[in-house]
C-alpha cells in the first residue's frame, strides 16, 4: 500500500459535542456501513457507552474515500475515549495518528476536555483540524466559536468546516480536509518492525487481539513478534485491518498502516497499551517513546450482596480484566461484608463503569465501600507505607507524617457560576491558582485539590452548583503533607470496618455527622434500638439512634387465609439475605451505599 | 376435629377500608349461591367430626334465616357434628332485626360475631358504617334477648384521629354489654380502597408508634374488662375463645366453601377463586392449590406464635434460641413451663419477632 494515500486520524471533542455522530456520518459517507445497517453511534458498541454517550475503549476502523483529486485514500479512523480517567489511553491513540479532527459544539464552545485533549494532540505533533458541529441548533454561533478556538487554543480556525453531523450537512468538506490537511504517514517499510499498541481486547476464540499502528517495517502472518515492555514473544496467526463489524485478515501490515494482530496471546496483561511490537529475529533498536504502565488511583472494596456469589464476582472481575488491563483487584475480607475484592481504578468514572458492568452484564448485586486514594504514611521508625484501604491505616501513635495525593484541576464555567465553583473548591480544600476569561462569559479556573476530595461526589456537586454547565478535568501532581485521621463508624458499639475511611481532620466532624444521619435514614427500625456512632480513635464525635420498632404486625386473618402471613415471612427471609447481620444489627445494603453520596 | 367455613360474599354496600371480596346483594344471586353451597356440601366428604361452622363475609346476615338453616341442616345430615358444635355467623348491626335473630338462633346458630367496629358515632361515620353506636349496642342486646349467649364484637384500632379516650369509650361499652369475645384489629390501609386515596384521612392516621400505643392500650383495657388476649387480635372471657378461629392458628383442618373461601383440608391448602359466577356455575367449586404440604414445622410455629399459648421452647432452632435472651430481655417474649410465647409488646411487632424465632 502506498503510504502517501493513507490518512490516520482521530476525533477529539468534549463529551456530547458530537464525536460519535460525526464518526457515524464519516462511515456512512465512505459507504463503510450501508445506510440500512446504520445504527446510531456504531463505534460505541457497549450498551453502557450508548447510554452514557461516552466512549470507554478506543476503536479503529479502516475506510476508503475517493477524494476530489480522483485518488482513493485509505482512512484509519481511531476513536478515542473522551474522559479524563482514560487520559493515557487517549494519548496512545493520538500517538497512532498524524492528525486529529477537533470537534467543537457551535453553541457550547470550548470545554475543559476540548482543551485537555487538544493540548494532548498538539503535544503529539498532530495536525489539528477544527470542525464546528451542531450548526443546526438555534443557539449556534459558529463565528464566535471559531474565534474562540483561535484565541484560546491558538490554531487557525476561521475557515473550519461548519457542519451538522446530525443532519449530515457539510460532512464532505470534513472528508476533503482529512485528505488535504492531515499529512500522510512518514514510513520506512524496510526498517525493523516498530509498531505501537494502542488498544487490545480479549476474543474468546483468537485470544488477545492487539490494535497497532505500524511506524516502521512490516509484520506478516508467521512472524515471531516480541512485545518490548514485557519481553514476551508470540507467533502471528492473523494480521489485517478492522471494519465496523469484523477483522479482515490480509496477512501483512506495513509501515503507515493501522490494523490488528492476533497471535494466540492468552493474557491481556502481556499487551500493555503503549508498548512496542517488534520482530524477535530482527528487533528495532529502541522502543517507541511514551510507554508507561497505568496505575490505579482510586480504590474501593467490592462485595457481593449475597455472600454466596463471591465466586461469580471473581469470575466476572477476571473476565472484565481480560479487556481492561487498568482494572486491578485482589481478595479482601471485611468483618461486616465478608469476602470481596479490593479493586483499583483509573478514576471515578472508571470505577462507576466497572461497577455498573458487573451489575448489568454479570447480574451481580454489589455492595461497594467508599472510594479511597493511596495515602503515603511515614512511620516513626522512618519506614514509608502506602495505604489504599482505611482498614490498614496505622495507629496514630505510630505515624510521623502523612501525605495525600493532589491533582491540578481545570474547571471551565460560565462566569455567573464562578462564585459557586470557588465555594465548592474552597469547601473541598482546594488552593486557588489562576482564573482566566476564555471570552466575555466563560472562565477557566485552576485549582489544586486533594484527590480524595474529588473521588467522593465532586462531579455531582459541581454539576448541581452550575446547573450542569461546568466542565472539569484533572491530572495528578504528586503528594502533599496533610492532617489525616481515620474515622470509624460504630453500630451498637461495634466498629463496622467497611464504613471506615480516611479524611482530613478539619472535615471529619461534618462528615461524621452526615454519615450518622444517613445511616439513621437508611437503617430500618428493628426490634432493638441501634446506636450509631462516629469516632476518631476512641473519641465519639457524632451519634444518632435508630429507635426500636413499635409496630410490625398483620392483624387480619379473614376466613383462614394465611397466605399473606406466609408471603410476609418469605419476604422477610428474602429481605434478610439482602441485609448484613452485624452483631444484633441488620444493615441493608442501601445503608452502605448511602454513605457514598453525602452531597446535601 | 374439622371446621366448616362458608363465605358469603354479599354486601349491601362496600366499606371504604375493606378489600375483601364481595358483590352487591340480589335475591336471585343469593338463591343461586346458596344452591351452589348446598351442592358443594354434598360433593365434599368430611369423615372427621365437625365441631365448628362459620358463616363469614361479606355480610352473611344478608342471607335469610331459612337459607342459613338449610345449610346447617344439610351439614348436620351429611357430616358428623359434635354435640357442642360452635356455629358462628357474622352479623351486621344495621337495623332492628329481633325476629331475624330469633330465627337464626332457632336455625342452630349459637354464636354471633357482630360487626360493631367502634362505639363512637364519629368513627363509625368515618368508617362508612351504616349503623350508629346506639344501634350497635341495641343489636348486641337484641342478640342476647334472642338467646345468644356467645357474642363477639369487632373493634377497630388505630383509626384516623383515634385517641386513647375514644378507644376506652368503646371498650367501656363492650364491658357493659353481654359480650363474651372481642376481635380487636389494627386498621390496615389496603391498596386500591377508597381509604387509601383519602389524603385527609391518611394524614390523621396515627404513626407506627401511636398505633402501637393504641394497640397496647386496648390490650390492657380489654384485660381489665375481663377479656383476656389469646391471639394477636382475639380476646375472650374465660372459656369463650373462638373454637373456629383457633383452628387457623393450631393448624387444624377447615373446609371453606364459597367464592373466595380458603381451606386447609385433606392435607392441602387451597382457595376458591373470587368469582361468584364461576362458583355458582361449577358442579363442584374450583380449587386453586396454595400449598400441597401445609402445616410443616415452620408454618405451625408461625401460626402458633400468634397465640398466647406460643410454642414449646424445644421447637426452636439453635440459632433462634440464641436470640431468645435478647427477645425476652426486651420484653417481646416470655418463657414459662417449657414454652415460649409473645407478650402484647411482642404481638405489636410480631412479624419481626416471629421471623427471628423461625430463623
Interface residues (C-beta under 8 A of the other chain):
Chain A: X525 X526 X527 X528 X548 X549 X550 X551 X552 X553 X554 X555 X556 X557 X558 X559 X560 X561 X562 X563 X565 X566 X568 X569 X572 X573 X576 X584
Chain B: X5 X7 X20 X54 X56 X157 X185 X186 X188 X208 X209 X211 X212 X213 X215 X232 X233 X245 X247 X248 X254 X256 X260 X261 X262 X263 X264 X269 X271 X290 X291 X298 X299 X302 X303 X326 X327 X330 X332 X347 X348 X349 X350 X351 X352 X353 X354 X355 X356 X358 X359
